[in-house]
Amino acid sequence: MPRKARIDAPGALHHIICRGIERRRIFYDNADRDDFVKRLSTILSDTSTPCYAWALVPNHFHLFLRTGTVPIATVMRRLLTGYAVSFNRRHRRHGHVFQNRYKSILCQEDPYLLELVRYIHLNPLRARVVTGLKELDRYPYSGHSRLMAKIKDQWQGVDTVLALFGKQKYAARKKYRVFVEKGILDGKKSELTGGGLIRSAGGWSVLKSLRRMNIHFKSDERILGDSDFVERVLCGATEKMERRYRLEAMGYGFDTIIERVSKIFKIAAKYILSPGKQPERVMARSVLAYWAVRELGISGTNVGKRLGLSQSAVSRAVQRGEQLVSEHRLSLYDI
């Protein structure tokens, strides 16, 4: 049975779980962990991807991210590829480091944001990497230590999480720690990491009761949320996919978009493909990047090759293009 495509959208929340191949270690020492964290911080900063929670344990890691200017799949590809190359070189090995496919669960913000922050940050304690909450407070390879102000980093969304516990940081931090401590007794909560319909409905007991009453919930293993949220996400994903297929069926490709942008901005195609700081050229290239990446699903890497831009520059162009399309009500269709 073919695997379902991952779901993403601007502003979407994702709980990401990635394990080592055959559940082997992906972090042997602090050199490995430091390398991973450095890469993670650089990529998240480059792509304006907010991170609310993260934790490293020997054979896997968790991330809790919000989609920024580029798709989460692009962020993860850069992170995993770069780390795997470095890991193999450092340990003089060859072959895959990670399982072929990481798990990405799109999450409903309310009520799951805080639950997932707590669940993810307690992973080192559940895995016995640390022995207690005091040690977890200072564990450098988890976002919890940043929320406790033991380590300071600019790339983690500390203020966003603490703001949910109060306006004053000191008091909010104390409330956050109490919240985390209460979660220690909960143990591993499978409904936060898998389960499809079981997870969406609230557990087996709830699901059975609903079925006895002939009440059925919309669910999907890629989504953590109530039935209405799941249905909205799936409808949005289906609409996006149908639009992409429709464009491809109409013969739309990168060159087609260039022609469309050229007509809108009254700039020759060769000038759109050439770098330049003229306002009209920057606008045209930004709209081109946005439509290519978001509408046709062309990778940022391939768009960058055509436009002579780095991955991070493409990300910024896509963001500018999205604003321009919205502000000027530009249409990809030549009506």
C-alpha angles and dihedrals in degrees: 000000000000117000117250118250117254117257122229140160136166109286095013119146118230132191104204124195120184125180134192117258110277085003091287123155117281094180117050100164145353091278088064093045094046091050091051094048092048091052092045094051093048095048095045091049093047093050098038090238112161116222120199101173140007140163137183123210126172100271104023146013139217128216130183107200140167117217109254128176095325133041118273089239089063092048092050094045091055093045098047097040094049094045094046092053091048093044093051092047093048094048096036094238138127136216136042121343100185135043110269094254128031119212116250119184118189107220136207107237097221119074100003106055097083093035090057094045089056095042094050095045092051092057096095089053094048089047089050092238085130126029102220148352094277090057091044089054088065100032102126096205099066133065090236092079089056092051088050089052093237089121125024124214129164097212099064120084095236096146093051092056097041091049087066089063099046147309097265111071097214093053092040091053091053091050091048092053092050088050091052092046091054089056094059093083092050092073120192111351107206092188088070095054107033146339106111108208093014090056095045094048096046103255141320096288092054092043093052092049092050092049091052087056091047091246113143127192128215108237145168130183090228093060134066111200147078123300096267092050092049091050093048092050093048092047091050092048092048092049091050092049093047090051090051092049090047092053092048091048089053089055097255115160138146093287091050090055091050089055091049094048090046090055094047096049096031091232125134114253093239090059092049090055092048120080116247140145098228108126094234092050093048091050093048093048091048094053089045091053092047095051093043095050103033102032104033098027094233110163119254088237093059093044089051091053091053094046099036093242135135121242092258091048090053089051091054091046091053090052092050090045092053091054092047094049090050097043096045096033092233119183127211089208116086097229 
